[in-house]
Amino acid sequence: MTNLYTKLTENFPADRGKTVLETPEGRTMSYADFEVGSGRIARLLVDCGVQPGDRVAAQIDKSPEALLLYLAVLRCGGVYLPLNTAYKGGEVAYFLGDAEPRVLVCDPQAEDSLTETAKQAGTEVVLTLGGDGAGSLIERSRDLDPEVGVVAREPDDLAAILYTSGTTGRSKGAMLSHDNLGSNTLTLRDYWGFTADDVLIHALPIFHTHGLFVATHCVLLSGARMLFLNRFDADTVIDLLPRATAMMGVPTFYTRLLANPRLTKEVCAGIRLFVSGSAPLLADTFQEFEARTGHRILERYGMTETTMSTSNPLDGERIAGTVGHPLPGVEARIADEAGNPLPQGEVGILEVKGPNVFKGYWRNPEKTAEEFRPDGFFITGDLATIDARGYVQIVGRSKDLIISGGFNVYPKEIELCIDGIEGVDESAVIGLPHPDFGEAVVAVVKRQNGGPEVSAEAIQETAKAELANFKVPKKVFFVDELPRNTMGKVQKNTLRDRFKDSFSSAA
């Protein structure tokens, strides 16, 4: 496969004047606008010194121009590095220091604070782009020649690096190639039946796999159109449903839609496909949604490292609580800790193999080697089972991961933050069931004997100052001692059991 940008444009409609994107405010962009706009930005990036293989980092709000930037990076052979807009300065400093991007694109309001951070990482060029499309990125590229061409890439050349948290508290950069992304989305386009007649409600963020690769690529590879929202709002989505044919979301989207009395079968009459992913969809949500709308949500499974690996079928039976079958070209198996395949129906670690699986972790060959079996299967760390019909069911996680509102949260990073607070002896961070977020981040804290009387509010305020908001504990509980096993390891399962009903009455 050549450059992913070429693969995308090969599937653009013959009439480049067709609208590809529309915002709720009525702003539109055509496929021609995508080609011209990305060409001008690619020209600017080249003028800024971006060469094939160079990283371009972006911590920017969702906007049509943000998509143009992504396409521009592909065009000039760069490697796109999207960063969650919730990350704070110290987190961004780590990513820049690790990835050493040639260019950083940030919000205009963050330019002053991030310029010095970028320089310390060796990133000399800082450009700006706001959610309204304003900033030096667009200003400096507006009059440039868009006929910049497309840099040839090999299938295994990197197209993007996405950072995913690690149990040690340090994020790892998952390296995704042009072939990883191109092959996977072509499979999804066909498997989910996307055509030029589709209109997708796009309310996902575009700094991770679901919104940037799965949703956007499915539209571009089918010549379809998207209703492009900068954030999810239940009323706005319900207003748009009669104009759409498909929607992709995280489980939180669906619980919030169900909480809105305006969600009816009539409003959803023109929708052919609702897709859910990034976190487990509760069977109750699946069943309630079907009762209210007549639609059975299609749940699929993926990871940053693998993009999408399994999916419930478009035309066959979609089973609540399962993530369907392995996608065409993807192999999946259940194994024990040593990698030995387990009999059908037994619970073990899900391992996958296919063209969708990433190339490894950026500058971390040791960790890469640990996560792959000798025969090439990637160890997902998720506990699962596969039934007689081939449906995969995720039953838990062997890695200490919390998924809150579709975002991955690793407790160790939060524990390090809390343990550094005066008055705290030790903490354990766990995920608890939450009706809106799926899982909520909760801290269980042991105070220091004789230390200052640290409060839950003080812990939350410290976390807010140092971490992204989705990592901040929604509740803090204090205990005299943390439960431990005979090896001295904190028994988080005991804590989860003790506090499991903490959000049972949450709105």
MARMI-40985 format. One line per 4 residues: number of its first residue (from 1); for each residue x, y, z of C-alpha. Coordinates in pm, 1 decimal, padded with zeros to 6 digits. Each point is the difference from the previous one (the first is absolute). Layout:
! MARMI-40985
NUM> X Y Z  ...
! end
This chain:
! MARMI-40985
1> 00000.0 00000.0 00000.0  00126.7 00348.0 -00085.3  -00039.1 00312.5 00211.1  -00327.7 -00018.3 00196.4
5> -00093.8 00341.9 -00136.5  00006.2 -00142.0 -00352.3  -00216.6 -00293.0 00106.4  -00251.4 00243.7 00149.0
9> -00014.2 00229.7 -00303.5  -00031.7 -00293.8 -00239.1  -00338.0 -00056.7 00164.9  -00115.7 00362.2 -00005.9
13> -00305.5 00058.7 -00223.0  00062.0 00093.8 -00363.7  -00181.9 00324.4 00072.0  00240.9 00163.6 00241.7
17> -00257.0 00271.0 00056.4  -00203.3 -00239.1 00214.6  -00030.4 00106.1 00363.9  00208.2 -00215.7 00232.4
21> -00052.8 00190.5 00323.8  -00269.7 00218.2 00151.0  -00007.1 00161.3 00344.2  -00314.2 00073.3 00204.9
25> 00062.1 00369.5 -00070.8  -00045.3 -00067.0 -00370.9  00363.8 00017.1 -00104.7  00091.1 -00245.4 -00276.9
29> 00311.5 -00138.1 -00166.9  00020.4 -00194.6 -00324.5  00236.4 -00277.0 -00098.1  00176.2 00259.2 -00216.7
33> 00041.9 00220.1 00308.3  00161.7 -00293.1 00178.1  00250.3 -00047.9 -00282.8  00084.7 00367.9 -00036.8
37> 00007.4 00077.2 00371.3  00215.7 -00299.0 00089.2  00231.8 00083.7 -00291.3  00061.2 00351.0 00128.8
41> 00067.8 -00120.4 00352.7  00230.6 -00272.1 -00133.5  00191.8 00268.7 -00188.1  00037.3 00198.3 00323.5
45> 00121.6 -00306.4 00190.1  00262.7 -00068.8 -00264.9  00107.0 00365.3 00016.7  00033.7 -00046.7 00378.2
49> 00243.8 -00285.2 -00058.6  -00225.3 -00304.0 00031.1  00157.3 -00292.6 -00183.1  -00133.8 -00354.1 -00048.5
53> -00008.1 -00175.8 00335.5  -00001.9 00320.5 00205.9  -00263.5 00024.3 00269.5  -00257.9 00276.8 00007.6
57> -00171.4 00030.4 00338.9  -00342.6 00157.9 00037.9  -00182.3 00094.2 00318.7  -00294.6 00182.2 -00150.0
61> -00376.0 00019.3 00030.9  -00216.4 -00186.2 -00247.4  -00060.9 00197.6 -00317.8  -00015.6 -00055.6 -00377.1
65> 00348.0 00154.4 -00024.3  00131.9 -00263.2 00242.6  -00095.1 -00267.0 -00253.6  00178.6 00197.5 -00272.4
69> 00312.1 00000.0 00217.9  -00017.1 -00377.6 00040.8  -00032.6 -00051.6 -00375.8  00282.9 00247.7 -00061.0
73> 00235.1 -00194.8 00225.4  -00077.3 -00316.6 -00196.1  00058.3 00180.2 -00331.0  00348.8 00115.6 00090.3
77> 00099.8 -00338.5 00141.5  -00003.7 00112.9 00361.6  -00121.9 -00189.7 00304.4  -00308.1 00143.9 00169.6
81> 00008.0 00019.7 00379.7  -00340.5 00105.1 00138.8  -00013.0 00090.9 00368.5  -00305.1 00003.2 00223.3
85> -00105.8 00361.5 00056.8  -00044.2 -00075.2 00370.8  00370.9 -00068.4 00055.7  00174.4 00253.4 00223.0
89> 00342.1 00157.0 -00048.9  00203.9 -00269.5 00171.8  -00169.4 -00274.1 -00198.5  00055.8 00182.7 -00329.4
93> 00365.3 00054.6 00091.3  00046.3 -00375.5 00034.2  -00156.7 -00072.4 -00340.0  00207.4 00264.2 -00176.1
97> 00317.5 -00117.6 00168.3  -00066.0 -00360.7 -00095.4  -00119.6 00052.0 -00359.5  00219.0 00300.5 -00085.6
101> -00238.7 00144.8 -00260.2  00121.5 00243.3 -00262.8  -00313.4 00213.5 00041.9  -00254.1 00052.4 00277.5
105> -00344.9 00137.5 -00079.6  -00189.3 00126.9 00304.6  -00288.6 00223.4 00098.9  00084.2 00372.9 -00033.6
109> -00064.3 00049.0 00371.0  00257.6 -00266.2 00087.1  00272.8 00132.2 -00231.0  00189.6 00196.3 00264.1
113> 00002.6 -00280.7 00255.4  00090.3 -00274.5 -00247.6  00264.2 00180.4 -00207.4  00267.0 -00038.2 00268.4
117> -00107.0 -00360.4 00063.6  00034.8 -00070.6 -00371.8  00344.9 00156.8 -00020.4  00123.3 -00211.4 00289.2
121> -00109.3 -00306.5 -00198.6  00184.1 00123.9 -00309.4  -00319.8 00108.3 -00177.3  00081.3 00337.9 -00149.5
125> -00320.6 00060.2 -00195.5  -00325.4 00072.3 00186.0  -00311.9 00077.8 -00201.4  -00348.1 00072.8 00129.9
129> -00351.0 -00113.0 -00088.8  -00313.5 00078.2 00196.2  -00333.7 -00176.2 00002.4  -00134.1 00284.3 -00213.9
133> 00259.2 -00067.9 -00271.4  00207.0 00308.5 00084.3  00372.2 -00004.1 00066.0  00338.1 00019.5 -00166.0
137> -00037.2 -00341.9 -00167.8  -00279.8 00128.5 -00223.2  00128.5 00357.1 -00027.4  00343.8 -00110.0 -00122.6
141> -00134.2 -00264.0 -00238.7  -00293.3 00194.1 -00147.3  00181.2 00128.2 -00311.8  00238.9 -00291.4 -00056.0
145> -00006.8 -00222.1 -00308.3  -00216.0 -00305.4 00080.7  00158.8 -00211.8 -00276.3  00254.7 -00151.4 00235.4
149> -00036.0 -00359.8 -00116.8  00005.4 -00307.7 00220.5  00316.6 -00153.4 00142.4  00029.1 -00370.1 -00080.9
153> -00011.9 -00228.2 00303.7  00056.8 -00369.9 00051.2  -00270.4 -00209.7 00170.5  00195.9 -00025.9 00326.2
157> 00095.8 00367.9 00014.7  -00159.7 00178.6 00292.8  -00309.2 00211.7 -00051.4  -00076.2 00079.5 00363.4
161> 00112.8 -00047.5 00357.7  -00269.2 -00012.1 00267.4  00099.6 -00003.0 00363.8  -00167.3 -00252.9 00224.3
165> 00047.1 -00009.5 00375.8  00211.0 -00267.4 00164.6  -00023.2 -00174.1 00336.1  00330.6 00161.2 00101.6
169> -00162.3 00340.8 -00029.1  00192.3 00092.1 -00315.7  -00181.2 00011.0 -00332.1  00122.5 -00200.4 -00297.6
173> -00017.6 00111.1 -00362.1  -00182.1 -00255.4 -00215.8  00144.9 00012.5 -00353.0  -00266.8 -00037.5 -00268.9
177> 00101.6 -00041.9 -00362.3  -00169.0 00108.1 -00323.0  -00097.0 -00362.7 -00058.1  -00131.4 -00048.6 00356.7
181> -00242.7 00289.7 -00039.0  -00084.6 -00039.9 -00367.3  -00068.4 -00372.7 00003.7  -00204.9 00016.1 00318.1
185> -00230.1 00277.2 -00111.9  -00055.9 -00150.3 -00343.5  -00111.1 -00313.7 00182.7  -00232.4 00200.0 00225.7
189> -00146.3 00193.8 -00291.9  -00100.7 -00321.4 -00171.6  -00094.9 -00191.7 00315.4  -00229.7 00279.8 00118.5
193> -00133.9 00076.2 -00347.2  00103.6 00363.6 -00033.4  -00080.1 00161.0 -00336.7  -00008.4 00347.1 -00151.7
197> -00362.8 00028.1 00112.3  00089.7 -00010.0 00369.1  -00012.6 00297.3 00233.1  00189.7 -00060.5 00325.6
201> -00054.9 00190.3 00323.2  00358.6 00064.8 00114.3  -00005.0 00111.2 00364.9  00318.6 -00178.3 00109.8
205> 00331.2 00166.6 00086.1  00264.3 -00026.1 -00271.5  00305.6 -00059.2 00215.9  -00046.6 -00376.7 00019.5
209> -00072.2 -00302.0 -00218.7  -00380.5 -00000.4 00013.3  -00064.9 00354.2 -00119.0  00306.2 00067.6 -00214.8
213> 00052.4 -00331.3 -00175.2  -00318.5 -00207.1 00020.0  -00266.2 00268.9 -00043.3  00184.7 00241.9 -00227.2
217> 00156.8 -00266.0 -00220.2  -00329.6 -00182.9 -00050.9  -00147.0 00323.9 -00136.9  00294.6 00088.8 -00222.7
221> 00047.0 -00352.6 -00135.9  -00364.0 -00019.2 -00105.9  -00048.3 00353.0 -00132.8  -00262.1 00057.4 00268.3
225> -00085.6 00307.7 00207.3  00028.9 00079.1 00369.4  -00188.0 00228.8 00234.4  00298.8 00123.7 00197.8
229> -00060.5 00096.4 00363.1  00278.3 00142.8 00214.9  -00142.6 -00190.5 00299.4  -00284.9 -00231.9 00089.3
233> -00326.9 00165.1 00100.2  -00308.8 -00221.1 00022.5  -00244.9 00265.3 -00121.4  00218.7 00093.5 -00296.7
237> 00045.3 -00364.9 -00097.1  -00373.9 -00063.6 00020.3  -00057.8 00305.0 -00220.4  00236.8 -00149.6 -00258.6
241> -00115.5 -00363.2 00008.8  -00273.6 00049.5 -00263.7  00268.8 00125.5 -00243.3  00246.3 -00283.7 00065.2
245> 00038.6 -00368.7 -00084.9  00266.7 -00100.4 00254.2  00152.4 00097.6 00331.6  00310.4 -00112.4 00187.4
249> 00039.5 00055.6 00370.7  00121.2 -00118.5 00336.7  -00246.6 -00157.9 00245.3  -00032.4 00333.3 00181.5
253> -00158.6 00148.0 -00314.4  -00271.0 -00263.4 00003.8  -00077.0 00029.3 00370.9  -00038.2 00375.9 -00041.4
257> -00224.7 -00042.2 -00301.7  -00216.2 -00241.2 00198.1  -00028.8 00259.3 00276.6  -00154.2 00241.5 -00251.0
261> -00377.3 -00041.4 -00046.5  00028.8 00124.1 -00360.1  00169.2 -00326.3 -00107.5  -00269.6 -00196.9 -00185.3
265> -00036.1 -00256.0 -00277.1  -00125.7 00274.8 -00230.8  00311.4 00213.7 00050.1  00222.7 -00301.8 -00080.8
269> -00204.4 -00123.9 -00295.6  00262.2 00094.2 -00259.7  00300.4 -00144.0 00185.5  00136.1 -00327.6 -00133.4
273> 00288.3 -00044.5 00247.2  00088.3 00094.7 00357.5  00354.6 -00103.6 00098.7  00143.2 -00007.5 00351.8
277> 00356.8 -00049.7 00114.9  00296.8 00124.6 00209.0  -00158.5 -00144.4 00316.6  -00232.2 -00288.6 00088.6
281> -00366.5 00053.3 -00083.3  -00223.3 -00125.7 00279.6  -00258.4 -00256.3 -00106.1  -00265.7 00211.6 00172.9
285> 00090.9 00296.6 -00219.9  -00012.8 -00219.1 -00310.7  -00343.8 -00132.5 00089.9  -00146.3 00333.7 00106.7
289> 00124.4 00165.5 -00319.2  -00162.1 -00268.7 -00212.2  -00327.1 00037.3 00188.0  -00000.6 00377.5 -00043.3
293> 00122.1 00025.8 -00360.4  -00038.5 -00341.2 -00163.3  00376.4 -00006.2 -00067.2  00248.9 -00256.9 00125.7
297> 00328.4 00181.5 00059.4  00297.6 -00156.3 -00179.5  00279.4 -00043.4 00252.8  00357.2 -00053.7 -00112.5
301> 00338.0 -00039.2 00168.7  00330.0 00167.6 -00058.9  00303.6 00153.9 00163.1  00241.4 00280.8 -00077.7
305> 00253.9 -00268.6 -00090.2  -00227.9 -00195.7 -00231.7  -00265.3 00243.7 -00122.0  -00305.9 -00225.1 -00049.8
309> 00028.6 -00376.3 00046.3  -00355.9 -00133.4 00039.8  -00353.0 00111.1 -00077.2  -00354.7 -00119.1 00028.2
313> -00141.4 -00057.5 -00349.4  -00182.3 00256.3 -00209.9  -00268.3 -00242.0 -00118.7  00031.7 -00292.9 00243.6
317> -00092.7 -00022.7 00366.1  00143.1 00263.4 00231.7  00027.8 -00146.1 00346.2  -00005.3 00221.0 00308.3
321> 00314.7 -00031.1 00208.0  00214.3 -00123.3 -00289.2  00230.7 00179.3 -00241.9  -00072.3 -00234.5 -00290.1
325> 00236.4 -00195.5 -00221.3  00358.1 00070.9 -00106.8  -00001.8 00227.0 -00303.0  00100.1 -00144.3 -00339.6
329> 00376.5 -00048.9 -00002.6  00025.7 00010.2 00381.5  00072.0 -00307.6 00210.8  -00103.4 -00017.5 00365.3
333> 00065.7 -00260.0 00266.0  -00032.7 -00046.0 00374.3  00317.0 -00094.9 00185.8  00134.4 -00042.3 00350.8
337> 00272.4 00218.4 00153.1  00267.4 -00206.1 -00173.1  -00162.7 00034.9 -00340.7  -00140.9 -00351.2 -00019.7
341> -00331.5 -00007.6 -00190.0  -00298.6 -00088.4 00218.2  -00300.7 -00215.7 -00095.6  -00306.9 00166.7 -00141.7
345> -00215.7 00165.9 00262.9  00273.5 00042.1 00260.3  00096.5 00343.5 00128.6  00352.1 00116.5 -00074.6
349> 00196.4 00284.4 -00155.5  -00111.6 00112.8 -00343.9  00280.6 00000.1 -00256.4  -00034.8 00133.8 -00354.9
353> 00199.3 -00003.5 -00321.4  -00053.7 00173.8 -00331.8  00089.5 00296.1 -00222.1  -00173.3 00229.7 00250.6
357> 00250.9 -00070.8 00277.9  00248.1 00279.6 00066.3  00375.8 -00009.6 -00059.7  00097.6 00034.3 00364.1
361> 00062.1 00268.2 00260.0  00201.1 00307.4 -00095.2  00362.7 -00034.8 00111.8  -00094.4 -00283.4 00234.3
365> 00107.4 -00330.8 -00155.1  00001.2 -00177.0 00337.0  -00365.0 00078.1 00067.1  -00086.7 -00086.7 -00359.6
369> 00162.5 -00341.9 00037.0  -00191.4 -00064.0 00322.9  -00336.5 00064.0 -00165.9  00041.1 -00238.2 -00296.0
373> 00011.3 -00378.1 -00012.4  00270.0 -00164.2 -00214.5  -00261.2 -00083.9 -00264.9  -00102.2 00365.4 -00034.5
377> -00314.2 00009.7 00213.9  -00044.9 00319.8 00203.1  -00092.8 -00043.1 00365.9  -00291.2 00237.4 00056.6
381> -00011.1 -00046.0 00376.6  -00378.4 -00030.4 -00012.0  -00165.8 -00306.3 00146.1  -00249.8 -00152.8 -00240.0
385> -00173.0 -00311.9 -00118.3  -00109.1 -00117.2 -00347.0  -00321.3 -00200.5 -00026.1  -00092.4 -00279.1 -00242.1
389> -00131.3 00251.3 -00254.2  00324.5 00195.3 00004.4  -00130.8 00300.9 00193.6  00261.2 00163.7 00221.4
393> -00104.9 00117.6 00344.6  00227.7 00226.2 00204.2  -00040.8 -00095.5 00366.7  00266.5 00211.1 00167.7
397> 00351.2 00133.7 -00023.2  00317.9 -00161.5 00115.7  00174.8 00333.3 -00023.1  -00082.5 00256.0 00266.1
401> -00203.8 00218.1 -00232.2  -00303.9 00221.5 00059.2  -00210.0 00116.7 -00295.8  -00197.2 00308.7 00098.7
405> -00220.5 00167.6 -00258.3  00198.7 -00171.0 -00276.1  00339.3 00120.7 00129.5  00269.5 -00237.6 00120.5
409> 00119.2 00071.5 00354.8  00283.1 -00188.9 00167.9  -00011.7 00021.5 00380.7  00375.4 00012.4 00057.9
413> 00036.5 00351.4 -00140.8  -00274.7 00130.5 00230.2  00137.0 -00189.9 00298.6  00342.2 00159.9 -00049.1
417> -00167.0 00341.2 00001.3  -00204.2 -00069.2 00314.5  00283.7 -00170.7 00188.3  00205.4 00317.2 -00036.3
421> -00254.0 00206.3 00193.7  00098.6 00090.3 00356.4  -00212.0 -00199.4 00239.8  -00048.2 -00299.8 -00230.7
425> 00168.2 -00327.2 00092.4  -00120.5 -00209.7 -00293.2  -00279.2 -00012.8 -00256.4  -00172.1 -00251.6 -00222.8
429> -00191.2 00119.5 -00306.1  -00281.0 -00216.6 -00133.8  -00282.6 00016.6 -00251.3  -00357.7 -00037.7 00122.6
433> -00320.3 -00051.2 -00201.7  -00158.4 00330.8 -00101.8  -00328.0 00037.4 -00192.4  00133.5 00278.5 -00222.9
437> 00376.1 -00051.2 -00035.2  -00000.1 -00379.7 00009.6  00271.4 00011.8 00263.1  00087.1 00284.3 00235.5
441> 00347.8 00065.8 00136.8  00006.7 -00034.8 00380.8  00288.8 00037.6 00244.2  00022.8 -00196.8 00324.1
445> 00248.8 00171.8 00228.9  00183.7 -00084.4 00321.0  00104.3 00312.8 00188.7  00341.6 00036.2 00165.5
449> -00000.3 -00065.3 00371.7  00061.3 00331.7 00171.9  -00001.7 00184.3 -00332.6  -00216.1 00297.2 -00099.3
453> -00372.0 -00074.0 -00041.9  -00014.9 -00015.2 -00379.3  -00353.2 00025.6 -00143.7  -00168.2 -00156.4 -00299.9
457> -00040.6 00346.6 -00149.9  00372.3 00073.3 00034.4  00087.2 -00327.0 -00173.4  -00238.8 00074.3 -00286.1
461> 00133.0 00355.5 -00039.2  00360.3 -00123.4 -00017.3  -00097.8 -00258.4 -00260.0  -00183.9 00265.3 -00203.1
465> 00312.6 00215.2 -00005.9  00228.0 -00279.8 -00118.4  -00214.3 -00236.6 -00207.9  -00258.3 00002.8 -00275.5
469> -00351.1 00044.5 00137.7  -00113.3 -00349.6 -00100.0  00270.7 -00142.9 00230.0  -00111.9 00196.4 00306.8
473> -00170.7 -00226.4 00259.5  -00372.6 00061.7 00014.1  -00001.0 -00118.8 00359.7  00264.4 -00048.0 00267.7
477> -00045.4 -00249.7 00284.3  00223.9 -00025.7 00305.4  00088.5 -00331.3 00166.8  00212.3 -00098.6 00297.8
481> 00187.4 -00261.7 -00205.0  00002.4 -00113.8 -00362.7  -00081.9 -00373.0 -00034.4  00296.3 -00210.6 -00111.1
485> 00066.8 -00359.3 -00098.4  00276.4 -00220.9 00140.1  00245.3 00149.4 -00249.8  -00075.4 00350.3 00124.8
489> -00185.4 00110.0 -00315.2  -00302.8 00222.5 00048.6  -00317.4 -00198.4 -00069.0  -00186.1 00239.5 -00223.6
493> -00271.4 -00255.2 -00064.3  -00087.9 00022.3 00369.3  -00020.1 00378.5 -00022.9  -00213.7 -00016.5 -00314.0
497> -00236.0 -00236.3 00176.5  -00019.5 00219.4 00309.8  -00079.5 00321.6 -00185.6  -00178.8 -00144.3 -00304.5
501> -00333.4 00175.7 00068.4  00150.2 00346.6 00046.9  -00158.1 00136.9 -00318.1  -00315.5 -00209.3 -00010.6
505> -00211.5 00313.2 00046.8  00214.9 00228.2 -00219.2  -00188.5 00197.7 -00260.2
! end
